[in-house]
Amino acid sequence: MKHGIRILVILLLASFLAHPSISNEPVFPHEMPTEKPGIPMSSATERMFQYPAPRVQDNELFSQFKYTRLKGFDYSNGDGTISRRDPSRPIRVNGKYHIWYTRRHTKVPPIGWDRAREATEVVPSTDWDLCDIWHATSEDGVIWEEQGVAVSRPEKPSPGWRSVCTPDILVWKGKYYLYYQAFDEPSGLRGDLCPVSVSYADSPSGPWKHGGDAVIPFGKNGEWDQNATHDPHPIVFRGKIYIYYKAAYNKWPEKRDKYAVAHGLVMADDPLGPFEKHPLNPVLNSGHETTYFPFKEGVAALAVKDGNERDTMQYSKDGVNFQIASCLSLTPTAAAPYVPDAFTNTKDGRGFTWGLCHFVNAGTPRKSYSIMARFDCDLSRDYDEPAFKKTGVWHRPEFYFEQGMNTLREHPEGR
C-alpha cells in the first residue's frame, strides 16, 4: 500500500513538472477588469486596454448605424439628371436645422471620369461636376425643404466656374463660413486637381460673399498633397480653427489604380486665413470623406472606405496623433454628424447621435446619381441606447450575395 502511494506521488510530481503552466502564476480573470491587470499578457490582450473600454459594448466610441430615407428631395424619377451629395454637418439656428450640399441638375447623367475629355458645359464628367451648393432646412432632421442656391458657380475664369461642391460649415463669432471645392476643369481630365474656396454670411440664409480661393495651400511638387485639398471639415479646437482635409496621392495624372488617401490638418486664427499646415501631416492614414468632432478633451475621427484603418473610429487628445478607438461596420459615407459643440471651443466634447450622409450608387451606371440620407447612432456621452452597442447584427443572405463577383466590374472606383 505504501509502495502504491509512493508511485502515485511520483507520477503526480512528474505530471506537474511536465506542465509548467500549472503554477501559482496569476492568469487573466474570468471577470473583466476595468483597468489593465499587472500580469503578463499577450499583445492582443494588452491592446484591449488601449481602447476607451476593454469591452466594446461599453466603448463610447463604438456604435452601429441605422439609416432613414429623407423626405422633401426629388430625384427626377431616378433618371440621373438630379443628384444630391456631400451634405454639410447640420447646425441648429432659431429652432431649425440647416444644411448645405452638392447639387447637380444637368440635362444628362455623368458620362464618367474616364471620358472627361468629352464633357461639355452641359454634359458632366462625374457626379460632382457642373454642381452648385444648395441650402435646405428641417425641423426634425428627416423632412427637408430646399431653400435654393447658396453658392453658385462664378463666371469663367473665376475659381469654381466649372463646379463648386463638397461644402462644410463653420460658425465663428456670429458669422457663418462655407468651405468647399472649386473646380476649374471637368473632374477626371487630369484627376481631381482642386483647391478649397470659402464664402461667408451673417445668416444661414445668406447672402453669401466670396471670401477667398485656395485657402488650404497645395503642397509643393512631390509632396503628398501637391495638387488636391478635398473635403474641408472645420472644427474649433484649443481656441483655433482646425480644418481637416483629404488628399488622394500616389495617383493622377500618370496613374489611378495605385492611389492612396490620407488626411491633413491646417490651422488659423481667422476663418479667411492664412492657414498653416501641421508639420506632422498627414495626421490620418485612412478614410475617404473627412469626419471629425470634439470628444472629451480631444478630437475623434471616423475613417471610412480607404486605407488599412478604414471603418474605424479614431481618437486623439491633441487633434493630431490619432489611435484606433473602435472598429465599425456599415459606416456612413460622407458622414456629416449633428455636433452641437463643434464650434464652441469645448474642452469636454459630448459626441453625437445622428447626422446625414450620402449613397453614391442610387442609380445605375448609365444613370448615375447620389442621394442623401440620415443615420442614427450612439456616439454620445449623454445618450445610452444598448441596441446601438450590439455586435451581433445579422443581415439576410441576399445582402451578401449582392456583393458577388460581378460587382467587381460593375462599380467604378470612386475619387
C-alpha positions in Angstrom: 0.0 0.0 0.0 2.8 2.4 0.9 4.6 1.4 -2.2 1.5 2.3 -4.3 1.2 5.7 -2.6 4.8 6.4 -3.3 4.3 5.6 -7.0 1.2 7.9 -7.1 3.2 10.8 -5.6 6.0 10.4 -8.1 3.5 10.3 -11.0 1.8 13.5 -9.8 5.1 15.3 -9.4 6.2 14.2 -12.8 3.0 15.5 -14.3 3.4 18.8 -12.6 7.0 19.2 -13.8 5.9 18.3 -17.4 3.2 21.0 -17.4 4.8 24.3 -16.2 1.6 26.2 -16.9 0.1 24.6 -13.8 1.5 27.0 -11.3 0.7 29.8 -8.9 1.3 32.5 -11.6 -1.6 34.9 -12.0 -3.8 34.4 -15.0 -6.4 36.6 -16.7 -9.5 36.7 -14.6 -13.0 35.5 -15.5 -14.5 38.8 -14.5 -13.5 41.6 -17.0 -11.0 44.0 -15.3 -11.8 47.7 -15.7 -8.1 48.6 -15.7 -5.1 46.8 -17.2 -4.0 44.0 -14.8 -0.4 43.9 -13.7 0.2 40.4 -15.1 2.0 39.1 -18.2 -0.4 39.2 -21.1 -0.3 38.6 -24.9 -0.2 41.6 -27.2 -3.8 41.1 -28.2 -4.9 41.1 -24.6 -2.9 44.2 -23.8 -4.5 46.0 -26.7 -7.9 45.6 -25.0 -6.9 48.2 -22.5 -5.7 50.7 -25.1 -9.3 51.3 -26.2 -11.7 53.6 -24.4 -13.2 50.4 -22.8 -11.9 46.8 -22.9 -15.5 45.6 -23.6 -16.7 47.0 -27.0 -20.3 47.3 -25.6 -19.0 49.8 -23.1 -17.0 51.8 -25.6 -18.4 55.3 -26.1 -16.7 55.5 -29.5 -18.4 52.3 -30.8 -21.8 52.2 -32.4 -23.9 50.5 -35.0 -25.6 52.8 -37.6 -29.2 52.9 -38.7 -30.4 54.6 -41.8 -33.5 56.6 -42.8 -34.6 58.0 -46.2 -35.0 61.7 -46.2 -38.2 63.4 -47.4 -38.5 66.6 -49.4 -36.0 65.9 -52.1 -37.0 65.0 -55.7 -34.6 62.9 -57.9 -36.4 63.2 -61.3 -37.6 59.5 -61.1 -34.0 58.3 -60.9 -33.0 59.3 -64.4 -29.6 60.5 -63.3 -30.1 64.2 -64.0 -30.5 65.3 -60.4 -28.1 64.4 -57.6 -27.5 65.5 -54.0 -24.4 64.5 -52.1 -21.8 65.6 -49.6 -24.0 67.2 -47.0 -22.5 69.6 -44.5 -23.0 69.0 -40.8 -26.4 70.2 -39.7 -26.4 73.3 -37.5 -29.4 74.4 -35.5 -30.4 78.1 -35.6 -33.7 79.5 -34.3 -35.3 76.1 -34.0 -34.4 74.8 -37.5 -31.7 72.6 -38.8 -29.7 74.0 -41.7 -27.5 72.0 -44.2 -25.6 72.8 -47.4 -24.8 70.2 -50.0 -23.6 69.5 -53.6 -26.5 69.6 -56.0 -26.2 68.6 -59.7 -29.1 69.3 -62.1 -27.9 68.6 -65.6 -29.6 67.6 -68.9 -27.9 64.2 -68.9 -26.2 61.9 -66.3 -22.4 61.9 -65.9 -20.5 60.2 -68.6 -17.6 59.1 -66.3 -14.2 60.4 -65.3 -12.6 58.3 -68.0 -14.5 60.3 -70.6 -13.8 63.7 -69.1 -12.5 65.0 -72.4 -16.0 64.6 -73.9 -17.5 66.7 -71.1 -19.1 70.0 -72.2 -20.8 72.9 -70.5 -24.0 70.8 -70.2 -22.5 67.2 -70.1 -20.9 66.4 -66.7 -17.9 64.1 -66.4 -18.6 63.0 -62.8 -21.4 63.2 -60.2 -19.7 66.3 -58.7 -19.1 68.1 -62.0 -21.3 71.1 -63.0 -22.6 71.5 -59.5 -23.8 74.3 -57.2 -24.1 74.4 -53.4 -27.6 74.4 -52.1 -29.3 75.1 -48.8 -32.1 73.2 -47.1 -33.8 73.4 -43.7 -35.7 71.0 -41.4 -37.4 70.9 -38.1 -36.8 67.2 -37.4 -33.8 66.2 -39.5 -35.9 63.9 -41.7 -38.3 66.2 -43.7 -36.3 68.8 -45.5 -37.3 71.9 -47.5 -34.9 73.2 -50.1 -34.2 76.9 -49.9 -32.3 77.3 -53.1 -28.7 78.0 -54.2 -26.4 79.2 -51.5 -23.1 79.4 -53.6 -23.4 79.2 -57.4 -20.7 78.7 -59.9 -19.0 82.0 -60.7 -18.3 83.3 -64.2 -15.4 81.8 -66.0 -12.4 82.0 -65.4 -13.0 82.6 -61.7 -12.1 79.6 -59.5 -15.1 77.2 -59.3 -16.5 78.2 -62.7 -16.7 74.5 -63.6 -18.2 73.2 -60.3 -18.5 74.1 -56.6 -19.1 71.2 -54.4 -18.4 69.3 -51.1 -19.2 72.1 -48.6 -18.9 72.2 -44.9 -19.9 74.9 -42.4 -18.0 76.8 -39.7 -19.7 79.1 -37.1 -17.3 81.7 -35.8 -18.0 84.8 -33.8 -21.6 85.1 -35.0 -20.8 84.6 -38.7 -21.1 81.6 -41.0 -18.4 80.3 -43.3 -18.8 77.7 -46.1 -15.6 75.9 -47.2 -16.0 74.0 -50.5 -14.1 72.7 -53.5 -13.8 74.9 -56.5 -13.2 73.1 -59.9 -11.7 74.9 -62.9 -12.0 71.8 -65.2 -14.1 68.7 -65.6 -13.2 66.2 -62.9 -11.1 63.4 -64.4 -9.5 65.5 -67.1 -6.3 65.5 -65.0 -7.8 63.9 -61.9 -9.4 65.9 -59.2 -6.9 68.8 -59.1 -8.9 71.1 -57.0 -8.4 73.8 -54.3 -10.7 75.0 -51.5 -12.6 78.3 -51.5 -14.6 80.0 -48.8 -17.7 82.2 -48.7 -19.3 83.8 -45.6 -22.6 85.3 -44.4 -24.2 86.9 -41.4 -27.1 84.5 -41.6 -27.5 80.8 -42.6 -29.9 82.1 -45.3 -27.2 84.3 -46.8 -26.4 86.2 -48.9 -23.0 84.6 -49.2 -20.0 86.7 -50.0 -16.9 85.3 -51.6 -14.0 85.2 -49.1 -11.1 83.7 -50.8 -9.7 80.9 -53.0 -7.1 78.2 -52.4 -7.3 78.8 -48.7 -5.8 75.4 -48.0 -2.5 75.6 -49.9 -1.4 72.8 -52.1 1.8 71.0 -51.2 5.0 71.6 -53.1 5.7 69.4 -56.1 6.5 65.9 -54.9 4.6 66.3 -51.6 1.6 64.1 -50.8 -1.0 66.9 -51.2 0.7 68.6 -54.2 -2.5 69.0 -56.2 -5.5 68.2 -54.1 -7.1 69.6 -50.9 -10.6 68.0 -50.7 -13.4 67.7 -48.3 -12.7 70.6 -45.9 -14.0 69.9 -42.4 -13.6 72.7 -39.8 -14.0 72.5 -36.0 -12.9 74.9 -33.3 -10.3 73.3 -31.0 -7.9 74.9 -28.5 -9.1 78.3 -29.5 -8.1 77.9 -33.2 -9.9 77.0 -36.4 -8.8 73.5 -37.3 -9.7 72.3 -40.9 -9.1 68.7 -41.7 -8.9 67.9 -45.4 -8.3 64.9 -47.7 -5.8 64.3 -50.4 -5.6 61.3 -52.7 -2.0 60.8 -53.7 0.2 58.3 -55.5 -2.1 58.8 -58.5 -3.1 61.2 -61.2 -2.2 62.2 -63.8 0.2 59.3 -64.5 -1.8 56.5 -62.8 -5.0 55.9 -61.0 -5.1 52.3 -59.8 -2.3 52.8 -57.2 -3.9 55.6 -55.3 -3.8 56.2 -51.6 -5.7 58.6 -49.3 -4.8 60.5 -46.2 -6.0 63.4 -44.2 -4.1 66.6 -43.3 -4.7 69.5 -40.9 -4.4 73.2 -41.3 -4.9 75.8 -38.5 -5.7 79.5 -38.4 -6.9 82.3 -36.1 -9.1 83.8 -38.8 -11.7 81.9 -41.0 -10.3 83.5 -44.1 -6.8 82.5 -43.2 -3.9 82.3 -43.6 -4.0 78.6 -42.8 -0.8 76.9 -41.6 -0.3 73.2 -42.3 0.6 71.0 -39.4 4.2 69.7 -39.7 3.1 66.1 -39.0 0.7 65.9 -41.9 -0.9 63.7 -42.9 -2.5 63.1 -39.5 -4.8 60.2 -40.5 -3.6 57.5 -42.9 -7.1 56.2 -43.8 -10.5 57.4 -44.7 -12.3 59.0 -47.7 -14.5 61.9 -46.8 -13.5 63.7 -43.6 -15.5 63.5 -40.3 -14.0 65.0 -37.1 -15.6 66.1 -33.9 -14.7 67.2 -30.4 -14.8 64.4 -27.9 -13.8 64.7 -24.2 -10.6 66.8 -24.2 -9.6 65.8 -27.7 -10.8 65.0 -31.2 -12.4 61.9 -32.7 -12.4 60.9 -36.3 -14.4 58.5 -38.4 -12.3 56.8 -41.1 -14.3 55.1 -43.9 -13.7 53.3 -47.3 -9.9 53.8 -47.9 -6.8 52.7 -46.2 -5.7 49.9 -43.8 -7.6 51.5 -41.0 -10.8 52.1 -42.8 -14.1 51.5 -40.9 -12.6 52.6 -37.6 -13.3 55.3 -35.1 -10.1 57.0 -34.0 -9.2 59.4 -31.2 -6.5 61.9 -30.4 -6.1 64.0 -27.3 -4.2 66.7 -29.3 -6.1 66.5 -32.5 -3.0 65.3 -34.4 -1.9 61.9 -33.2 -4.8 59.5 -33.7 -5.2 56.0 -32.3 -7.9 53.4 -33.2 -10.7 53.6 -30.7 -13.1 51.0 -32.2 -13.8 49.0 -35.4 -17.1 49.6 -37.1 -19.4 48.2 -39.8 -21.9 49.7 -42.3 -20.4 53.1 -41.7 -22.0 56.2 -43.2 -20.3 57.6 -46.3 -19.6 61.3 -46.2 -20.8 61.3 -42.6 -22.0 64.8 -41.5 -23.0 64.5 -37.8 -25.1 67.0 -35.9 -22.5 68.1 -33.3 -23.8 71.0 -31.2 -20.4 71.7 -29.6 -18.3 71.6 -32.8 -17.6 75.3 -32.8 -17.8 76.1 -29.1 -14.1 75.5 -28.3 -15.3 72.9 -25.8 -12.8 71.0 -23.6 -15.4 68.3 -22.9 -16.8 67.2 -26.2 -20.0 65.3 -25.9 -20.3 63.5 -29.3 -23.5 63.0 -31.4 -26.5 60.7 -32.1 -27.4 61.5 -35.7 -26.3 63.1 -38.9 -26.6 63.0 -42.7 -24.6 61.0 -45.3 -24.9 60.0 -48.9 -25.2 57.0 -51.1 -23.3 57.3 -54.4 -24.9 54.3 -56.2 -28.6 55.3 -56.1 -28.8 54.9 -59.9 -27.4 52.6 -62.5 -24.0 53.0 -64.2 -25.7 54.8 -67.1 -27.9 56.9 -64.8 -25.5 57.7 -62.1 -26.6 59.9 -59.2 -26.4 60.2 -55.4 -29.0 60.6 -52.6 -28.6 62.0 -49.1 -29.9 60.0 -46.1 -30.0 60.2 -42.3 -28.1 58.0 -40.0 -28.7 57.4 -36.2 -26.1 56.0 -33.8 -24.9 56.2 -30.2 -21.6 58.1 -30.2 -22.7 60.4 -27.5 -21.7 60.6 -23.9 -25.2 61.9 -23.0 -27.2 59.1 -24.6 -27.4 55.4 -23.9 -29.1 53.0 -26.3 -27.9 49.4 -25.9 -29.3 48.4 -29.3 -26.6 50.6 -30.9 -23.9 48.7 -29.0 -24.8 45.2 -30.2 -22.1 43.4 -32.1 -24.3 40.6 -33.5 -26.1 42.4 -36.3 -27.3 39.9 -38.9 -28.2 40.5 -42.5 -30.2 38.3 -44.8 -28.2 36.1 -47.3 -29.3 38.4 -50.2 -27.3 41.2 -48.6 -24.1 39.2 -49.0 -25.0 37.7 -52.4 -25.4 41.2 -53.7 -21.6 41.5 -53.2 -21.0 38.8 -55.8 -18.1 38.7 -58.1 -19.9 40.7 -60.8 -19.8 43.8 -58.6 -16.1 44.0 -59.1 -16.7 45.1 -62.7 -20.0 46.9 -62.2 -18.9 49.7 -59.8 -16.2 52.0 -60.9 -13.7 53.2 -58.3 -14.6 56.5 -56.6 -12.4 59.5 -56.1 
